[in-house]
Amino acid sequence: MTDVLRGTDFVARLPERAGRAREDAIIEAVKAGHLAPICWVPVHSEHGGRRATFFVSADALRIGDPQDSVRINATARTTQQIADLLECAMPTTRICDLVWEQASVRIKPCIGAPDPTMASTARMLEHHRRVEERIAGRTGLIENVGKHWVLTNRLAGSRDRAANYGWYDQGAAHRHGAHALWQPLGLAHDLDHVDYSQVVRLVRRRCLIDDAERDLFEVLTDPALARLASSEGPLRVLRQPGVPEGA
């Protein structure tokens, strides 16, 4: 039986500075089963007469028990490793958009100062608490819980870039399709960047196409189905480049 780990106790033991030691502690906590229960929520998509159901985490990944857990920040490298451990994938911008469109709880993004402390563990906990205040006890599919590391063909051929996306807001300066958001698809960071805004939201590999079970990777590479899950058409990048399977 897995020992109970309180999220605030876990965060208190983390190094204050971001780095490999903090990322390793997060991965070890996931391996040990110290995740708050994940609610996998169906998100629906239609394109070209086909229907898809993808199963996404209702909230960002949290470490701790059901009564005391904290949304953790992680690099794209760590996010991919966690996805592998949980038989999941990083989302696409299309899946992120579907989450926002179908979210039952929508909050304003909790934007903080972009200063030298933004990667610290203190800022991780501060962001988590601000998100909690805005959610105010509501449950269901929640967004904006942070920015997301995503899959995109723009990463093809690269081994040192990561792509992030998110923070939907009608008053935001950027647009992606029908949505306004503060973080358009961007490749400014490497795969070891982290800050208070970068949370872990995953999508399960198992999905449904016209009620038949399929692998999300098969869908993303199929020219007839890819646009159900991708705004770019078929994907050539199915995992974070530079992170080998089983890393």
Residue pairs with C-beta under 8 A, 6 or more apart in sequence:
2 32
2 33
2 34
4 65
5 29
5 32
5 34
5 63
5 64
5 65
6 64
6 65
6 68
7 36
7 62
7 63
7 64
7 65
7 68
7 69
7 70
8 64
8 68
8 70
8 125
9 68
10 29
10 34
10 63
10 64
10 70
11 63
11 70
11 72
11 121
11 124
11 125
13 25
14 22
14 25
14 26
14 121
15 21
15 22
15 25
15 121
16 120
16 121
16 122
17 119
17 120
17 121
18 73
18 119
18 120
18 121
18 194
18 195
22 121
23 74
23 75
23 77
23 78
23 194
26 63
26 72
26 74
26 78
26 82
27 78
27 81
27 82
27 85
29 35
29 63
30 63
30 82
30 85
30 86
31 85
34 63
34 64
35 61
35 62
35 63
36 62
36 63
36 64
36 65
36 66
36 69
37 66
38 57
38 58
38 61
38 86
39 57
39 58
39 59
40 55
40 56
40 57
40 58
40 204
41 55
41 56
41 57
41 58
41 140
41 141
42 53
42 54
42 55
43 53
43 54
43 55
43 56
43 95
43 98
43 99
43 102
43 141
44 51
44 52
44 53
44 54
44 98
44 102
45 51
45 52
45 53
45 54
45 94
45 98
45 228
45 229
46 52
46 228
47 227
47 228
48 224
48 227
50 209
50 210
50 224
50 225
50 228
51 209
51 210
51 211
52 207
52 208
52 209
52 219
52 225
52 228
52 229
53 207
53 208
54 95
54 98
54 203
54 204
54 207
54 216
54 229
55 203
55 204
55 206
55 207
56 91
56 95
56 99
56 141
56 201
56 202
56 203
56 204
57 201
57 202
57 203
58 139
58 140
58 141
58 142
59 71
59 142
59 145
59 201
60 71
60 72
60 145
60 146
60 199
60 200
60 201
61 71
61 72
61 74
61 82
61 199
61 200
61 201
61 202
62 69
62 70
62 71
62 72
63 69
63 70
63 72
64 70
70 124
70 125
70 128
71 124
71 127
71 128
71 131
71 145
71 146
71 199
72 124
72 199
72 200
73 119
73 124
73 127
73 146
73 194
73 195
73 196
73 197
73 198
73 199
74 82
74 194
74 198
74 199
74 200
75 162
75 191
75 192
75 193
75 194
75 198
76 90
76 149
76 162
76 163
76 164
76 189
76 191
76 192
76 193
76 240
76 243
77 162
77 191
77 192
77 240
77 242
77 243
77 247
78 194
78 200
79 90
79 149
79 200
79 202
79 240
80 90
80 149
80 239
80 240
80 243
80 247
81 243
81 247
82 88
82 200
82 202
83 89
83 90
83 202
83 239
84 245
84 246
84 247
86 202
87 204
87 205
87 206
88 202
88 203
88 204
88 205
89 151
89 202
89 203
89 204
89 205
89 216
89 217
89 238
89 239
90 148
90 149
90 150
90 151
90 202
90 203
90 239
90 240
91 99
91 148
91 150
91 151
91 201
91 202
91 203
92 150
92 151
92 152
92 220
92 229
92 230
92 231
92 232
92 235
93 150
93 152
93 165
93 176
93 185
93 230
93 231
93 232
94 227
94 229
94 230
94 231
95 203
95 229
96 148
96 150
96 165
96 166
96 201
97 176
97 177
97 179
97 231
99 141
99 143
99 201
100 106
100 143
100 144
100 168
100 179
102 141
103 140
103 141
103 142
103 143
104 138
104 140
104 141
104 142
105 135
105 138
105 139
105 140
105 141
105 142
105 143
106 142
106 143
106 144
106 168
107 131
107 134
107 135
107 142
107 143
107 144
108 134
108 144
108 169
109 144
109 146
109 166
109 167
109 168
109 169
109 182
109 197
110 127
110 130
110 131
110 134
110 144
110 146
111 167
111 182
111 197
112 118
112 123
112 126
112 127
112 130
112 196
112 197
117 123
118 195
118 196
118 197
119 194
119 195
119 196
120 196
123 195
123 196
124 196
126 196
127 146
127 196
127 197
131 145
131 146
135 142
143 168
144 166
144 167
144 168
144 169
145 199
145 201
146 166
146 167
146 197
146 198
146 199
146 201
147 164
147 165
147 166
147 167
147 183
147 197
147 198
147 199
148 164
148 165
148 166
148 198
148 199
148 201
149 162
149 163
149 164
149 198
149 200
149 240
150 163
150 164
150 165
150 185
151 163
151 220
151 235
151 237
151 238
151 239
151 240
152 163
152 185
152 232
152 235
152 237
153 232
153 235
153 236
153 237
154 163
154 185
154 187
155 161
155 162
155 163
155 187
155 237
155 240
155 241
156 236
156 237
156 241
158 187
158 241
158 242
159 241
159 242
160 190
160 191
160 242
161 187
161 189
161 190
161 191
161 241
162 187
162 189
162 190
162 191
162 193
162 240
163 185
163 186
163 187
164 183
164 185
164 186
164 189
164 198
165 176
165 181
165 183
165 184
165 185
165 186
166 181
166 182
166 183
167 181
167 182
167 183
167 197
168 179
168 180
168 181
169 180
169 181
169 182
170 180
171 180
172 180
172 181
172 182
173 180
173 182
174 180
174 181
174 182
174 183
174 184
175 181
175 184
176 184
176 185
176 231
177 231
183 197
191 240
191 241
191 242
191 243
203 216
204 216
205 215
205 216
205 217
206 213
206 214
206 215
206 216
207 213
207 214
207 215
207 216
207 219
207 229
208 214
209 219
209 225
209 228
216 229
217 238
218 225
219 225
219 226
219 228
219 229
220 226
220 229
220 230
220 234
220 235
220 238
221 234
221 235
221 236
221 238
222 234
223 233
223 234
226 232
226 233
226 234
226 235
227 233
239 245
